[in-house]
Amino acid sequence: RRHPPPLRPPCAGSMAWGALLGVAEVRLPATRLWAGPRMLPHLLGLALVARAAIGAAGDVETGAEVCQSDGSGCGEATFEDLPPTEPGEPGEYPRYAAVPREYGARVWTPEQLKLHDGSREDLPLLLAIVGEVYDVGTGKRHYGPEKGYNVFAGRDASRGFADMEEAAEGTGDPDKMTKVKDLSAEDFGAVLGWRTFYRDHETYRFVGYVLGRHFDAKGQPTKELKKVEARHQKQLSAEQSKAKLQERFMTCNSRHSANEAHFDIWCDDSWHPKGSEPVHLYYKDAAKEKESGWCACVPPRDRKRADKDSAAGGQRFRLVDYRECTPGSQRCRRPK
């Protein structure tokens, strides 16, 4: 699976975030500064400088409060809570070590995840999908600042993997962007397909779960994730059943012409089972809860068995003759 064509990056104003600098031991006044994403590294950098300058005086806890510019919420992310990093390739982001993808793995808060949106070159580049967090530092050309997929960096925008325009427009509603269970079958499959892409990628690394809709504070799946996984398994099962039918009932040859009101369908003994005739196969897709189908080439000797299998399987599929096709003919013409 390749990355789809990049979107135009959203305007910086629509993605403005805030950072709060506070050094507890020195009793500095808490100040909330609102700034665009390019200012965030400088504000957080001040916190690191302050900590280095005062560290000898005693234990100092320094963190950053990351806020949404629409006022929907803030949260504190402390640098002490982040795991150690390892150097990346020259010119690349540092990396976090991969951890086993199993329940109970490290849990990230949304605020911690936001620190890893690519605006800081001294922190790894992360994204989350269906609650799973991945280090995508080797994909800097895709997820780095001002790149086509930076809208996914530092957040869980699972819904956006089915509609990238929604990902770009939905930066102000992070809770909505994590929700996938209500998507159409096609969009749901697209999102879970992308999750498989990240799971199987050669250089992207699983580094834990993000706290929220799909995982709790202990890294355990929520009820909603269990429903998502059940739907996914049902959809995978339906796809496997369809693949078996497509292998058993080969598609017809066809020819279309834009300036003609009809099109030709036919079966070829050099490719299809000998003596096959065109019929329409209707398949009931359990995941989509509707029928779909294709023109299939079926030899008459196999038709009775196919009809028996259809009845025994609860009409998961059925074969229907074309009215335009003469019985015994391998070729016919049908209206568009």
C-alpha positions in Angstrom: 0.0 0.0 0.0 1.4 3.3 -1.0 0.7 6.7 0.6 -2.1 8.4 -1.4 -1.5 11.8 -3.1 -0.8 14.4 -0.5 -3.3 17.1 0.5 -2.6 20.7 0.7 -1.6 21.4 4.3 -4.2 23.1 6.4 -3.6 26.7 7.3 -1.5 27.3 10.4 -4.3 29.3 12.0 -6.6 26.4 12.1 -4.1 24.3 13.9 -2.9 26.8 16.5 -1.8 25.2 19.8 -0.7 26.6 23.2 2.1 25.8 25.5 2.4 26.6 29.3 5.9 27.0 30.9 6.1 26.3 34.6 9.0 25.5 36.9 7.6 24.4 40.2 10.6 24.9 42.6 11.3 28.4 41.5 7.6 29.5 41.8 7.6 31.1 38.3 4.1 32.4 37.5 2.1 30.2 35.2 1.7 31.8 31.8 -0.3 30.4 28.9 1.0 31.5 25.5 -1.1 30.9 22.4 0.9 30.3 19.2 1.0 28.5 15.9 2.7 25.2 15.5 6.0 26.8 14.5 6.3 28.6 17.9 5.7 25.4 19.9 9.3 24.2 19.7 10.6 27.5 20.9 8.2 27.6 23.9 9.1 24.1 24.9 12.7 24.8 24.4 12.5 27.5 27.0 11.3 24.9 29.5 14.4 22.8 28.8 16.7 25.8 29.1 15.1 26.8 32.4 15.4 23.2 33.8 19.1 23.0 32.8 19.9 26.4 34.4 18.2 25.6 37.7 18.6 21.8 37.9 21.5 22.1 40.4 19.3 23.8 42.9 17.2 20.7 43.5 14.5 18.5 41.9 12.7 20.6 39.3 9.7 19.2 37.4 9.3 20.9 34.1 6.5 20.2 31.6 4.4 21.7 28.9 0.7 22.1 28.8 -0.6 21.7 25.3 -3.9 23.3 24.5 -6.2 23.5 21.6 -6.8 26.9 20.3 -10.6 26.4 20.1 -10.7 26.1 23.9 -11.8 22.4 23.9 -9.2 21.3 26.3 -5.6 21.4 27.7 -3.4 18.8 29.2 0.1 18.6 30.7 2.9 16.6 29.1 6.2 16.3 31.1 9.5 15.5 29.5 10.4 13.2 32.4 7.5 10.9 31.4 9.0 10.3 27.9 11.0 7.1 27.3 14.6 7.3 26.2 15.4 7.9 22.5 18.0 6.5 20.2 19.7 8.5 17.3 18.0 8.4 13.9 19.7 8.5 10.6 21.5 11.7 9.7 18.9 14.4 9.1 16.1 12.3 10.5 14.2 12.3 13.8 15.4 10.3 16.8 13.6 7.0 17.4 11.9 5.2 20.2 12.6 1.5 20.6 9.8 -0.8 19.3 7.8 -2.6 21.9 5.8 -5.8 21.5 2.3 -5.1 20.2 0.3 -6.6 23.1 -2.2 -5.4 25.6 -0.6 -3.7 28.6 2.0 -1.9 26.5 3.0 1.7 27.3 0.2 4.2 27.3 0.6 7.7 25.9 -1.6 10.6 26.8 -2.9 12.8 23.9 -0.8 15.6 25.3 2.4 13.5 25.1 1.5 12.4 21.6 1.0 16.0 20.5 4.6 16.8 21.5 5.7 14.4 18.7 4.0 16.2 15.8 7.3 16.8 14.0 7.7 20.4 15.2 10.5 19.3 17.5 13.5 17.7 15.8 14.8 16.4 19.1 11.7 14.2 19.7 10.6 11.3 17.6 7.8 11.7 15.0 4.6 9.8 16.1 1.1 9.1 14.9 -1.8 6.9 16.2 -4.4 4.9 14.4 -7.3 3.1 16.2 -5.4 3.8 19.4 -2.1 2.3 18.3 0.9 4.6 18.4 3.7 4.3 15.8 7.1 5.9 15.4 7.1 7.0 11.7 10.4 8.9 11.9 11.6 7.3 8.7 8.6 8.8 6.9 9.7 12.4 7.5 9.0 13.2 3.9 5.4 12.3 4.4 4.7 13.3 8.0 7.1 16.1 8.7 6.0 19.7 9.1 4.3 21.1 6.0 4.2 17.7 4.3 1.0 16.2 3.0 0.4 13.9 5.9 1.6 16.0 8.8 -2.1 16.4 9.7 -1.8 12.8 11.1 1.3 13.5 13.2 1.1 13.8 16.9 -2.5 12.7 17.1 -5.0 9.9 16.5 -7.0 11.0 13.4 -8.1 7.5 12.5 -11.2 8.7 10.8 -9.1 10.8 8.4 -7.5 7.7 6.9 -10.8 7.1 5.1 -11.3 10.8 4.2 -8.2 12.9 4.3 -10.1 16.1 3.8 -12.0 15.4 7.0 -8.6 14.9 8.7 -7.5 18.3 7.6 -10.8 20.0 8.5 -11.3 18.0 11.8 -8.3 19.4 13.8 -10.6 21.1 16.2 -12.6 18.0 17.3 -10.0 15.3 18.3 -12.6 13.0 19.8 -14.6 12.8 16.6 -11.5 11.9 14.6 -10.8 8.8 16.7 -14.3 7.3 16.1 -14.4 4.6 13.4 -17.2 2.2 14.4 -19.9 4.3 12.7 -18.1 4.5 9.3 -19.5 2.8 6.2 -18.2 -0.7 5.4 -15.9 0.7 2.7 -14.4 3.5 4.9 -14.2 1.2 7.9 -12.2 -1.3 5.8 -10.0 1.5 4.5 -9.0 2.6 8.0 -8.3 -0.9 9.2 -6.3 -1.5 6.1 -4.1 1.5 7.0 -3.7 0.0 10.5 -2.4 -3.2 8.9 -0.1 -1.0 6.8 1.5 0.5 9.9 1.7 -2.9 11.6 3.5 -4.5 8.8 5.8 -1.6 7.8 9.5 -2.4 7.7 10.7 0.7 9.4 7.8 2.2 11.3 7.7 1.0 15.0 4.9 0.2 17.4 5.6 2.1 20.6 2.3 1.8 22.6 -1.3 2.9 22.9 -2.9 6.3 23.3 -5.3 6.8 26.1 -8.8 7.5 25.0 -11.6 5.9 23.0 -9.9 2.6 22.3 -7.5 1.9 25.2 -7.6 2.6 28.9 -4.9 3.8 31.2 -3.6 0.3 31.6 -3.3 -0.4 27.9 -6.3 -2.6 27.8 -8.9 -2.5 25.1 -12.2 -0.6 25.7 -15.6 -1.9 24.9 -15.7 0.2 21.8 -12.4 -1.3 20.5 -13.8 -4.8 21.1 -16.8 -3.9 18.9 -14.5 -2.5 16.3 -12.4 -5.7 16.2 -15.6 -7.8 16.0 -16.8 -5.9 13.0 -13.3 -6.1 11.4 -13.3 -9.9 11.8 -16.7 -10.1 10.3 -15.6 -8.0 7.4 -12.4 -10.1 6.9 -14.5 -13.3 6.9 -16.8 -11.8 4.3 -13.9 -10.9 2.1 -12.4 -14.4 2.3 -15.7 -15.9 1.4 -16.0 -13.6 -1.6 -12.4 -14.5 -2.7 -13.3 -18.2 -2.7 -16.4 -17.5 -4.8 -14.3 -15.5 -7.3 -11.8 -18.3 -7.5 -14.6 -20.9 -8.1 -16.7 -18.8 -10.4 -14.4 -17.0 -12.9 -15.5 -13.6 -14.3 -16.7 -13.4 -17.9 -14.9 -11.6 -20.6 -16.6 -8.3 -21.7 -16.3 -5.6 -24.2 -17.7 -2.1 -23.9 -17.9 0.8 -26.4 -18.9 4.3 -25.4 -21.0 4.9 -28.5 -23.0 1.7 -28.3 -26.1 1.0 -26.2 -25.1 -2.6 -25.6 -22.0 -4.5 -24.4 -20.8 -8.1 -25.1 -20.1 -10.8 -22.5 -18.7 -14.2 -23.3 -16.9 -17.3 -21.9 -13.7 -18.6 -23.6 -12.8 -22.4 -23.5 -9.1 -21.4 -23.6 -9.5 -19.6 -20.3 -12.7 -20.6 -18.6 -13.9 -24.2 -17.8 -14.8 -25.8 -21.1 -18.4 -25.2 -22.1 -19.0 -22.4 -19.6 -22.0 -20.1 -20.1 -22.4 -16.5 -18.8 -24.6 -16.2 -15.7 -24.9 -13.5 -13.1 -23.7 -14.4 -9.6 -25.3 -12.5 -6.8 -23.4 -12.5 -3.5 -24.8 -11.4 -0.2 -22.0 -9.4 1.6 -22.5 -9.9 5.3 -20.3 -7.0 6.1 -22.1 -4.6 3.9 -25.5 -6.2 4.3 -26.3 -6.0 0.7 -26.0 -8.0 -2.5 -23.3 -7.4 -5.1 -22.2 -9.6 -7.9 -20.5 -10.2 -11.3 -20.9 -12.0 -14.5 -19.5 -15.5 -14.0 -18.7 -18.4 -16.5 -20.2 -21.6 -15.3 -20.3 -24.9 -17.2 -23.8 -26.6 -17.2 -22.4 -29.7 -15.5 -21.5 -27.6 -12.5 -24.8 -25.6 -12.3 -26.8 -28.1 -10.3 -24.0 -28.5 -7.7 -23.7 -24.7 -7.4 -27.4 -24.4 -6.9 -27.3 -27.0 -4.1 -24.4 -25.3 -2.4 -26.3 -22.0 -2.6 -29.3 -23.5 -0.9 -27.2 -25.2 1.8 -25.3 -22.0 2.5 -28.5 -20.0 3.2 -28.4 -18.3 -0.2 -25.1 -16.5 0.5 -24.8 -16.6 -3.3 -27.2 -17.4 -6.2 -26.8 -17.8 -9.9 -29.3 -16.2 -12.3 -29.5 -16.6 -16.0 -29.4 -13.6 -18.3 -32.6 -13.1 -20.2 -30.7 -11.8 -23.2 -28.5 -15.0 -23.4 -29.7 -18.0 -25.3 -29.3 -21.3 -23.3 -26.3 -23.2 -24.5 -24.6 -20.0 -25.9 -21.2 -18.9 -24.7 -21.7 -15.3 -25.9 -24.5 -12.7 -25.7 -25.2 -9.0 -25.9 -26.8 -7.1 -23.0 -28.1 -3.5 -22.7 -26.0 -1.1 -20.6 
